[in-house]
Amino acid sequence: MPASSSQPPRSPADASTLDRALDYLRAGISVIPIKCDGSKSPALRSWKSFQSRCATEDQVRVWFSVAVERGVAIVCGAISQLEVLDFDQPEYFDQWRDLIVAADPTALKHVAIIETPRGTFSRHCYIRRVKPAPSQKLAQRWTLHAEGLEAQRGRAAPARETCIETRGEGGYVVAPGSPPASHSSGRTYRHVAGPTIEQVRAEPPLSDAHYELCLNTARALSPIVDPPRDRSRRSRTTLGARRPGDEFNRRATWSDILSTHGWTLAHGDGVAYSTWTRPGKAGRGTSATTGRCSSEQSGDLLYVFSTNAAPFEAGCAYSKFTAFALLEHGGDFKAAARALRSIGYGERVCDSAQPHLAAGDAPRPGANSADGPANDDKRPVVPICAGEMPSVAEKAEELLRAASSSVPVIYQRLGGLVRVVRIEQSVKGRVSFEAGANVIRAVDEHYLMDQLARVARFVRFAADGAPIACHPPRELAYAIQSHAGAWKFPLLSGIVEAPQLFDDGRVLATPGYDSTSGLLLDMRGVEFVPIPHRPSKDDAHRALELLERELLGGFPFLNVHDRSAAAAMLLTAVGRSAFGQGPAFGVDAPNRSCGKSTLLAIPSVLATGRRPTLIDPGTSAEEADKRILTVLIEGHRHVCFDNLNSAAVLDVPAIAKALTEPTFTGRVLGKSETMTIPTTGVTWSYGGINLDPRGDTVSRSVLIRLDLQVEQPWRHAWRTPDPVAVALERRGELLPAALTVLKAFMIADRPRQAVKPFRFGEWSGLVQHALVWLDRPDPLSRLEELESNDPEIQPLIAIMDLWWEAIGARAVTVADVLLRARLSPELTSALHDVAAGPDGQPDARRLGKYLSRFARRIVGGKLFVRAGNSGTRARWVLQPAVSAGSAVGLLPSQGITLEGVDADGEFDLRKADCENCSNCGPLVRECGDGGTHTAHEPAVTLASPGRAIAAAQLEPREHDGGAA
């Protein structure tokens, strides 16, 4: 009926709804009006005729021009060529979309996505189909309602709740443009992604492959399913006996059955809820699911969607035994049973009264009940439903945290979940430690599942809605592990077994987890004497004397400096939490049985009650890298390289990084992955016979020398009690004494002492200065001796001395040096020691690398400096260092010039002014005149732009045009 001119004018809202309705109509979409009372029911006596024809514009104007507010609905089906996927539960849409995009990123290109008022992520997805299917429910879940109690069972009756459904032939949906009153929430429908609804109607229909992908993915998210045909083989055995097929259903996994026949796992782990792709299917579509439906006799079923997955039929559910018989024996169930019996199935007897329980589980009273704990079981019930994994994982994590709030059992460390494990047996090998060690181990999914089962009862729902007790699913453990960065578990930085002193003077003496430092204190039942709140210097003197008398009195130290270094090692081990990086401590003796291992054990025994963790550095840098990372991952705080034959094995980058850097990055032993882990809190030590630290080890360690000065030290009898036994027996007294020394120094405001600077500033400012403050010799007094005796430096000193005699301060190439060395057997021998080639003679390439390694390093008052290039060859000059106050410099007698130096302070041969030759060549050159000439050598580049440049000249030499 046309609109009457006597009708009142429309409001702006009515006009907006009318305009949207007309837009839909002009796009070929059938629309109807709905009531604005929250019921979403049609505002027509009958709307069936509009399922086969579209209304006229006049009819639409009449519907939306009345005074009563109305909403607009789109009629789905063939008339509009539209089908809508309706997501009623918010959490399902995101999962569905992610699975679709992962399978085919273009699948949703022509889908309009509308936000509905039902929830934050409730959605309508409009797709164009020429002949849409009738409306159908794709995903449902069980929900418990308090009303409708089943008196005979005494629990709430489960009800089905639709999660995802389609609106196709015979259905309609409320469309954007409807006023807020169209929905009970008072909110509007709005377009959020993809093309508009009108654009979807104008685009080509969705392909069959994309349509199948959208519907099958939605079905795969359903926690329950009603398979129209159950093709699983039914068991007819009596209680207490199982046939091979029954046991196979219980023990086998779907991965074992399907993977060997070309099925691929699309999502999941093949044990809990998983989706599968049939053989030969292109892309990552979903063809079937496992873990989504089950039967009482056969348990977990395979539910098939695909119509092209022979020998399976679409819409059917199959048990593991049935699937095995179809795939392996062409559907001959007797042959399949015989094959299974031949490999051991069917010989075990299980109690079938509790089919939902795995083998070995003892049935608990009320285990099948979901209405709460049975008897005295106070654990909360956690229902497992597909599509609710995020919320279930959050709840499970909170239960784990609440159950271990006083003494945590799960921590987070370096982006992973860890736990503390006490090793009750000693471990021998490349990394060795005594029994009773507390180590840090990663939390795997098995441990998580065990802890979850201790804090909650988990239930699933059968097809008829009956709750069934189950184990925590592995996918739940995976979900919790994936929450790195958002965990609420406490942070663990290390495990300590004695009171700790921190750099602010705070003392940790209460057993348990300390949230401030992240340390877990486990004192293992030892009672430690309280540390004075404000100890004086006299208290520190008495405490240090106690340590020296009881623990260091019987050792044959070479001198008093070594004894002070040993005291520094004790203070370092027990006060490790009070500073960042510290030096390693080495113990050296000229023979066996001089007390090296005993002295190295005392600091660890004081701090942990055990000898240190022993580590073999290996024969390569890669082995050292992996072993060091292993001890750091496990949280060992006292690590010793003992019984070394040479200190050269310590001069590798991995050990240097571990001693110096606050973090260590290395390759995990047995895995193709790297990890970065802090080194803070670790005390390093090493011991051996006649060790000569070299290279980086010299400045990174404190060496202690022992010497009994007898021919057979193993026959020497100790005059004092075993210091390791004393340290172990009197830990409760001796460790607080060591902490008293350090705390007294802190209370005195850490007075600075007259000692030379050391690379480990925090350690020096506490331990080294505290000992000197207490009138002990400097524990680093031997450092200069070690530096001068460094085996790595001795050849360099010899080369510098012979180089200076033969060449002086001239800039020369490596070839020039080797040529000049022919006239000096001593120089040839020195170069041979560091750069010998395959032929036994000094090699130019190796000599160049050697000079580059030690470039600008001052040794014996001289240093090598690179002085530009001669063609493609580097030129080197040996020059004296200046006096204190400058890193490098020149002799006062040398001339200064900046000629030939570019803006970066580097020498450029093209800018050099040479009187006789256009190109300054080697030290010995051939000239065409056969006579004598003087050539200016290129200027010498110093450390940075602006520093002085030395111009050294070659002395006039006579030659006859041949080699000198």
Secondary structure by P-SEA (a helix, b strand, c coil): cccccccccccaaaaaaaaaaaaaaaabbbbbbbbcccccccccccccccccccccaaaaaaaaaccbbbbbbbbbcccccccccccccaaaaaaaaaaaaaacccccccbbbbbccccccbbbbbbbbcccccccccbbbbbbbcccccccccbbbbbbbbcbbbbcccccccccccccccccccbbbbbcccccaaaaaacccccaaaaaaaaaaaaaaccccccccccccccccccccccaaaaaaccccccccccccccccccccccccbbbbccccccccccccccccccccccbbbbbcccccccccccbbbcaaaaaaaaccccaaaaaaaaaaaacccccccccccccccccccccccccccccccccccbbbbbbbccaaaaaaaaaaaaaaaaccccccccccccbbbbbbbbcccccccbbbccbbbbbbbbcaaaaaaaaaacbbbbbbccccbbbbbcccaaaaaaaaaccccccccccccccccccccccccccccccccccccbbbbccccccccccccccaaaaaaaaaaaaaccccccccccaaaaaaaaaaaaaaaacccccbbbbbbbbcccccccaaaaaaaaaaaccccccccccccccaaaaaaaaaaaaaacccbbbbcccccccccccaaaaaaacccbbbbbcccccbbbbbbccccccccccccccccaaaaaabbbbbbbcccccccccccccccaaaaaaaacccaaaaaaaaaaaaaaaccccccccccccccccccaaaaaaaacccccccaaaaaaaacccaaaaaaaaaaaaaccccccccaaaaaaaacccaaaaaaaaaccccccccccaaaaaaaaaaacccccccbbbbbccccccbbbbbbbbbccccccccccccbbbbccccccccccccccccccccccccccbbbbccccccccccccccccccccbbbbbbccccccccccc
